Amino acid sequence: MGVTVEAHTIYRYPFEQVVASYLRKYPSPMEKHVTAVKTVEEKTDLSTGIIYRRRIATCQNVIPQILRKVSVLKVSDIYLEEESWLNMQERIMSMKTRCLTWTQYASLQEESVFRESLENPNWTEFIQKGSVSIKGAGLLNCLLEAFAQTFLNQGAKKGITIMESLLQEQFGSPFL
């Protein structure tokens, strides 16, 4: 079956500032579950200027202890891979994220975009769409998907709040 999560917001800051803050967002004391982010590949296409990055995030396992009685769920860390394509000329950064842990049982995928707002060129629009699908866990499939949907919705809201805090901390009050 699967569940989906969507988020959309406008940051009242220029694209360059939003992207710079995003790339420094984690780890952060504001989000204890993300313990590390490591860039494992970065290259620039000389013909287009597009910067490609592949990063691996290490996150604490947030699955409730009661569900961790299932041996496959009994891991301390979860790994996510994020690929991004930053086009400064067109002022857009596209990202794809997927879970590297439990791939035989779960599919977690997310697509996000930061782009210059059509409403105001000094603002940045953020759009995020994600999905989670669990398989092979029998009756636990629906329970795990419901937990994932709740956690991801909260995570999306928290991520937006963290970005707002970082932007305000680094650049002051937003452009209006």
C-alpha positions as CSV (number, residue, x, y, z in Angstrom):
1,M,0.0,0.0,0.0
2,G,2.3,2.8,1.2
3,V,1.8,6.3,2.6
4,T,2.8,9.7,1.3
5,V,3.9,13.0,2.9
6,E,4.0,16.4,1.3
7,A,5.4,19.8,2.5
8,H,5.4,23.2,1.0
9,T,6.7,26.5,2.3
10,I,8.1,29.8,1.3
11,Y,11.3,31.0,3.0
12,R,11.5,34.8,2.9
13,Y,15.2,34.7,2.2
14,P,17.1,34.6,-1.1
15,F,17.8,31.3,-2.8
16,E,21.6,31.4,-2.1
17,Q,21.1,31.9,1.6
18,V,18.5,29.1,1.9
19,V,20.7,26.6,0.0
20,A,23.7,27.5,2.1
21,S,21.7,27.0,5.3
22,Y,20.3,23.8,4.1
23,L,23.7,22.3,3.3
24,R,24.8,23.2,6.9
25,K,21.5,22.2,8.5
26,Y,22.6,18.9,10.1
27,P,23.9,17.8,12.5
28,S,22.2,20.3,14.8
29,P,21.2,20.5,18.4
30,M,17.7,21.3,17.1
31,E,17.4,17.7,15.7
32,K,19.0,15.0,17.9
33,H,18.0,12.2,15.5
34,V,20.4,13.2,12.7
35,T,23.8,12.5,14.1
36,A,26.0,12.9,11.0
37,V,26.0,14.0,7.4
38,K,28.9,13.1,5.2
39,T,29.5,14.2,1.6
40,V,30.7,11.2,-0.2
41,E,30.7,12.6,-3.7
42,E,30.8,16.1,-5.2
43,K,31.4,17.2,-8.7
44,T,30.6,20.2,-11.0
45,D,29.5,19.7,-14.6
46,L,31.8,22.2,-16.3
47,S,29.4,22.7,-19.3
48,T,26.3,23.5,-17.2
49,G,27.8,24.6,-13.8
50,I,25.5,22.2,-12.0
51,I,26.9,20.9,-8.7
52,Y,26.1,17.3,-8.0
53,R,26.4,16.1,-4.4
54,R,25.8,12.7,-2.8
55,R,25.6,12.7,1.0
56,I,24.9,10.0,3.5
57,A,23.0,10.9,6.7
58,T,23.3,8.8,9.8
59,C,20.1,8.9,11.9
60,Q,19.1,7.3,15.2
61,N,16.5,4.6,14.9
62,V,13.3,6.1,16.0
63,I,11.1,3.0,15.8
64,P,9.4,2.5,19.2
65,Q,11.1,-0.1,21.4
66,I,8.1,-2.4,21.3
67,L,8.4,-2.8,17.6
68,R,12.2,-3.4,17.8
69,K,11.4,-6.8,19.3
70,V,11.4,-7.8,15.6
71,S,15.1,-8.6,15.0
72,V,15.4,-6.8,11.7
73,L,14.2,-3.5,13.3
74,K,16.8,-3.9,16.1
75,V,19.4,-1.5,14.7
76,S,20.8,1.7,16.4
77,D,21.3,3.7,13.2
78,I,19.5,4.2,9.9
79,Y,21.3,5.5,6.8
80,L,19.8,7.8,4.2
81,E,21.3,8.8,0.9
82,E,20.7,12.2,-0.5
83,E,21.5,13.2,-4.1
84,S,21.3,16.9,-5.1
85,W,21.7,18.9,-8.2
86,L,22.4,22.6,-7.6
87,N,21.9,25.0,-10.5
88,M,22.9,28.5,-9.3
89,Q,22.2,30.0,-12.8
90,E,18.6,28.9,-12.8
91,R,18.4,29.2,-9.0
92,I,17.1,25.7,-8.3
93,M,18.3,22.8,-6.3
94,S,16.6,19.4,-6.8
95,M,17.1,16.5,-4.3
96,K,16.3,12.8,-4.1
97,T,16.6,11.0,-0.8
98,R,16.2,7.3,-0.1
99,C,16.7,5.0,2.8
100,L,19.7,2.6,2.6
101,T,18.6,0.6,5.7
102,W,16.0,-2.1,5.5
103,T,15.7,-1.9,1.7
104,Q,14.4,-5.5,1.5
105,Y,11.5,-4.5,3.8
106,A,10.8,-0.9,3.2
107,S,11.0,1.8,0.5
108,L,11.4,5.4,1.7
109,Q,11.8,8.0,-1.1
110,E,11.7,11.7,-1.1
111,E,12.0,14.4,-3.7
112,S,12.5,18.0,-2.8
113,V,13.1,21.3,-4.6
114,F,14.3,24.6,-3.5
115,R,13.7,27.3,-6.1
116,E,13.3,31.0,-6.5
117,S,9.8,32.0,-5.6
118,L,7.6,33.2,-8.5
119,E,5.9,35.5,-6.0
120,N,9.1,37.4,-5.0
121,P,12.7,36.8,-6.4
122,N,14.1,37.4,-2.9
123,W,12.2,34.5,-1.5
124,T,12.7,30.7,-1.9
125,E,10.0,28.1,-2.4
126,F,10.5,24.6,-0.9
127,I,8.4,21.6,-2.1
128,Q,8.9,18.1,-0.7
129,K,7.1,14.9,-1.5
130,G,7.9,11.6,0.0
131,S,6.5,8.1,0.3
132,V,7.1,5.1,2.5
133,S,6.0,1.5,1.7
134,I,6.6,-1.5,4.0
135,K,6.5,-5.1,2.8
136,G,7.3,-8.5,4.3
137,A,6.3,-7.6,7.8
138,G,2.9,-9.2,7.7
139,L,0.4,-7.5,10.0
140,L,3.0,-5.0,11.1
141,N,3.1,-3.4,7.6
142,C,0.1,-1.1,8.2
143,L,1.3,-0.3,11.8
144,L,4.8,0.6,10.6
145,E,3.5,2.7,7.7
146,A,1.2,4.6,10.0
147,F,4.2,5.3,12.4
148,A,6.3,6.3,9.4
149,Q,3.7,8.7,8.1
150,T,3.3,10.4,11.5
151,F,7.0,10.6,12.0
152,L,7.7,12.0,8.5
153,N,4.9,14.6,8.8
154,Q,6.4,15.7,12.1
155,G,9.9,15.6,10.6
156,A,8.9,17.7,7.6
157,K,7.4,20.4,9.9
158,K,10.4,20.3,12.2
159,G,12.8,20.5,9.3
160,I,11.1,23.7,8.1
161,T,11.2,25.2,11.6
162,I,14.9,24.4,11.9
163,M,15.6,26.1,8.5
164,E,13.6,29.2,9.6
165,S,15.7,29.3,12.8
166,L,19.0,28.8,11.0
167,L,18.1,31.5,8.5
168,Q,17.1,34.0,11.1
169,E,20.1,33.2,13.2
170,Q,22.5,33.6,10.2
171,F,20.9,36.4,8.2
172,G,18.5,38.2,10.5
173,S,14.9,39.1,9.8
174,P,13.6,37.9,6.5
175,F,13.0,40.0,3.4
176,L,9.3,41.0,3.3
